[in-house]
Every structure is written in C-alpha cells, then in structure tokens.
C-alpha cells in the first residue's frame, strides 16, 4: 500500500504524504499556505469552504463545486482542485473574475470566495438556462448581509454570455454533426486554461492508501474488488460523497478502514430504458436531477429543498438511502415513484421496494457484506403507462420546514395516483418526519383505489389519514405531535387542490409566488428562435 498520493491544486501538482485518511481538504489547505488560513474555520451550513473539483463523469468532463471541509483527503487523489484564490490568479481576465472584481456585494472576503467558486461552476454548466436554476446555484450563500439582487444580476450576465458562446459553437458544429456534444458539455468550447486541463483529466485509478495512523483507505474501480475488500475488511466503512462528515466529524474514533465507492464503474452510471431508470448507487443527486429531472419534475422540486448545491454535487443516492434519515425529503418521493432498491453481495443480489428498505431507528434491511448497487425508478411516460393499462399518473411532493434549505424538515409528504380513464387504479401516500422511518399509509392507499378524484374522495381520505396515521415523533426537528398530525392532512389537501383533474398536465398554482419568480423562464435570449 502507498503512503502518499498527489493531485492538482490550482493547476500545479501537489503531493500529500501520510496525511490522515479522515482529515479534510480544508484542514490540509489551512496548513499548506497562509493564504488558505480561513479554510480552518469551517461550518458546513453557515461557512462552507468551497472549492471546484474537476471530474470525469462517464464520458463527460465537469466542474463541480464542493465543500472542502466535507472532502476526505484521499478523495482528491488524482483529481483537480481549484480554490477561489487559484481561480483569481490563474486567469485574472476570466469572465467570472472580471464580473466579480468590483461588484457591490456587501459581503465578507470569505463569502466573496464562495461567490467566485459558485459562479465559476455555473459559467461552465451546460444545463444552466432557467431562472430557478440560478437561484439553486447560489443556495449555499446563507447570509443576511449579502446584496442578493446585485449577485443575481451579475450571475445572469455571466451565464447569459456563456450561453451565447454555446449557441455560436453549436452553429459551427452543425456542419460536422457534432452539435449534440456542445449542448451536453462533451466538447471543450471555451479553450481556456481551466478547460484545457479539465479535458486532460483521466479516469480515477484504484487507490490503496495507508495514513500515519495505519488507517487504510481503498478506492477500487470495479464491483468484484469492492466486494473482496469488504470481505477482507468487514468492519470497514463505505464512503461515497463524504457529506456524512457533517454529522459524524472528520476524526470519528469509530472509523478505521474506509472503502470509497467513487471510482466503481458499475455504480456510477444511469441506464435508461422505456420503462425505467437504473441509477447506480454512487451517482450524485445532481447527476440524477440532470438526467431525469425534466421528465420527473417532482425529483427536481424536492432537490431544491435538499441541502445546497455543493452538498448535492457530492451526496449519492446510495449514501442517502444508507443513512436511513427519518426526516429525509427524498424517501417519500421514491416511495411515491414506486422505486426499488437493488442490493448486492458475493452471495447474489436481491431488490426491495424503498418502503420496505427502512427498518426504523436508523436501521435498514442491509445485511453484513451487502451493498446498495442501484435504485430502480419506473418511468411515467406514455409507453410505460400504456403497458400497464394506465391512462395517466399524478405525482408530487411537499415539504414543511423552518426555512427553505439547510435545515431538517418538519415533515414531507409525497403522493402519486394512477388512473384508468377517470378512476383511481392505484395510490401511493408516503411521509417522512412523522416517525422513526419514512412510512406509507396503506389504509389511505387502499381507500383511494377504485374511486374518482373528487372532493368527496378527498374528504374520505382525510378522515382515514387522521384515524390511521400515528405520529411517532423522534424529537429531532422541534415540531409537536399535534402539528405533525395536522401536516399529514394538510399536505394531502395541497396535492388535491394543485391537481384537481387527472388529465391536467400542469398543476394549479395556489399562491402568487410562481407568477413573480417565473422559475421556468430562461434568463437569456434564445438565439435559436
């Protein structure tokens, strides 16, 4: 095993030797150079220390923002890391640096560093085209002092300029038939120092690293090696995105050997068929949203309430499920989507509905030596529904929390109905935050089957929910059982009033928020029209 590794830091090779496998990149940078001293003061919510990672996701090179305080040092082996200081110094005339140089943003220098990193990632995003996406890009800025209108105005100018550049590159690529590579980000259309180095980035190599405390960190690149390592080191902890460090700390004494899932090829892909998506366990939440979000809009909706973009860039679907978070927003939605979890061990594989995956009190049905290999999410397109004899499907998700992001929700409700003509054939009614594990209301689901989607059906269902859903509040989010009981019915009422008819494509808006925000409108002039 090797006791050192190297990575690119601000365009230069940096060697790390005998660094603690549980030490964070933020701690390493704070010790490396005085200009990075502020990295030592880290809070994943209020003071994230943001860096930009150059990554290779399948055949696509991407810049992804990440919190250096939540990155274990071995995670950056053979990777590219750009700090805000490095971005400023590498190309002072870069559009991001020019735009943010003299702006009146009314924030600290550390917060301005975060703005540089977030704007840098957005500048290279091939999918950033909507007003709502601009809001989500900056949801890591949690402060009452920043000049948000000025930040937003600058961001829109920067992102509109890169979108125009992309349009021009697509027109030039039409002749050779490579237009799709421009829109998907597979082709370097910028040609600056950052992208030239990014597109030279190879696939992550296997890593067997041992630190000064004899703690081992493994990064296998295939499932066979992963399962072998788990058998050889049964007490080793699986790590994927590393966002759990916010909960457990980077020097937890219970963590000895670690096995990273990041480089396992079989866990990194999203396979699409007419009937379903098969999402690898090591795929990040951001990647899932980019792949299925336009078709499965509730997934994008709930991700906007989940943590912040730096966390979503690192958090994986398998890691999320394995934590068995009782108040998590995604679990009820996965239940409403009728998703299944695929489990794998050396003895074979099995799968189970997400609703049966949780065993309560932070436990799951995972057995020793078993891993989550994928999540199977059925599609609700016309072809998939017609195979089941279904005319239409409604699905939505709602969360109530002390604030929009960066906190534990009081409760989340996710609901889905499948219709044959105007009659409900099957229903899914799921909640989190009301018990020690996400749950489904089977009584309400059975009652809905065979009925029309009408106000009388709503009234009957509310009575059943009130009578049968028990509140077993774990006490972590500060909401009283009476309030949670009220939310069980209120969230289902909201679902009904936003989707008054089974054949309606767009839900009703219950407030003026959508009219003012115009989240689905582009922030730039579409040059193709």
Order of alpha helices (4+ residues) and beta strands (2+ residues): beta-beta-alpha-beta-beta-beta-alpha-alpha-alpha-alpha-alpha-alpha-alpha-beta-beta-alpha-beta-alpha-beta-beta-beta-alpha-alpha-alpha-alpha-alpha-beta-beta-alpha-beta-beta-beta-alpha-beta-beta-beta-beta-alpha-alpha-alpha-alpha
